[in-house]
Amino acid sequence: MIGVLMSSGAALAQKAYDPGATDTEIKIGNIEAYSGPASAYGIIGKTEEAYFKMINDQGGINGRKINFISYDDAYSPPKTVEQARKLIESDEVLLIFNALGTGPNTAIQKYHNAKKIPQLFVATGASKWDDPKQFPWTMGFQPSYRSEARIFAKYILKEKPDAKVAVFYQNDDFGKDYLAGLKDVFGDKASKLIIAEESYEISEPTIDSHIVKLKATGADVLVDITTPKFAAQAIKKVAELDWKPMHLLTDVSISIGAVMKPAGFDASEGVLSAGYLKDASDSQWANDAGMKKFDAFYEKYMPGANRADLNLSYGYAAAQTMVEVLKRSGDNLTRANIMKQAASLDFAPDTLIPGIKVKTSATDFAPIEQLQMMRFKGGKWEMFGDVISADTGG
């Protein structure tokens, strides 16, 4: 370990390692829901494992192979704590990468920061991962719920400046983050634009009565912040009531198989959302350079996986960004340098929509803050318009 302060350029060229890094290996930890209620996301860990295998087959990073150690926490925070301790204290990983879920990551955030071990590119859309002052060792990855809500608000203001907005949201941090994002952009117009705020509990069997109540307000815009089961119910009920608001749906619930199909394609026609990942099953990307690289990876390392599952595009983008950080770290594989490199990115992974980038700085720990609007049409999502940034200024 090199603990002294280096002054000369020659000394800077020396190798510096923290636990988990050597001349031949970089140990990366991961915690994933391979079982339990969120096991559909397990494919993310499998995609990342396959991506790192491809990198190792190509010679590794600066001559070092990635040793990816991924454990199952069944999406249970107490289990996450156990697995994080195992990775850090017995496996001695350099960092934990892309652990899944808001609850699980919240359970280990203080531990990571007290130990000064990177909790990097967490796989959750909560906005609290962007807090470099309070938690300098934690960084998010995907656009936050709050960012997406800001983009919806910008779209509403542009298309319907006199909108009567009804917000239907899940009564938890996920729903409240969205509400905050809408209000960030609406500003002092919020009380005039938002004519109804209605929340539901995830324990409710059906949300039909809420939709009936919201239609009665006379709203012409519905911002629908629901998880898949309730999103399908909401789309169906809006159609049954012959209510035709501008219907904006959170990107959490854009799955064609889990939401649009059960709701019915006719009922789903025209629903709006926003996205940042290329859908590998969509023919519009057939000649896209980034997608060709993804295809080559898919054929060799993930044959038989469901191409239409956006979690493949997501896992690929996250792993590619992790590799970029490690490449930039060179022979200085200390945890402090890893965080420094992660906080100075301007990088476009292959599976992100053109124009959308991973951008960070020492004061901005939200890597992806742009999305493109999309509309459900003829059984699929169609992108339209320009890429929109979640900045509140300008």
Secondary structure, DSSP 8 states (H G I E B T S, - for coil): ---S---SHHHHTS-EE-TTB-SSEEEEEEEE-SSSTTGGGHHHHHHHHHHHHHHHHTT-BTTBEEEEEEEE-TT-HHHHHHHHHIIIIIS--SEEE--B-HHHHHHHHHHHHHHT--EES-B---GGG--TTT-TTB---S--HHHHHHHHHHHHHHH-TT--EEEEEESSHHHHHHHHHHHHHHGGGHHHHEEEEEEE-TT-S--HHHHHHHHTTT-SEEEEE--HHHHHHHHHHHHHTT---EEEE-GGG--IIIIIHHH-HHHHTT-EEEE-B--TT-GGGTT-HHHHHHHHHHHHHSTTS-TT-HHHHHHHHHHHHHHHHHHHHTTEE-HHHHHHHHTT-EE--TTB-TT--EE-BTTB-----EEEEEEEETTEEEEEEEEEE--S--
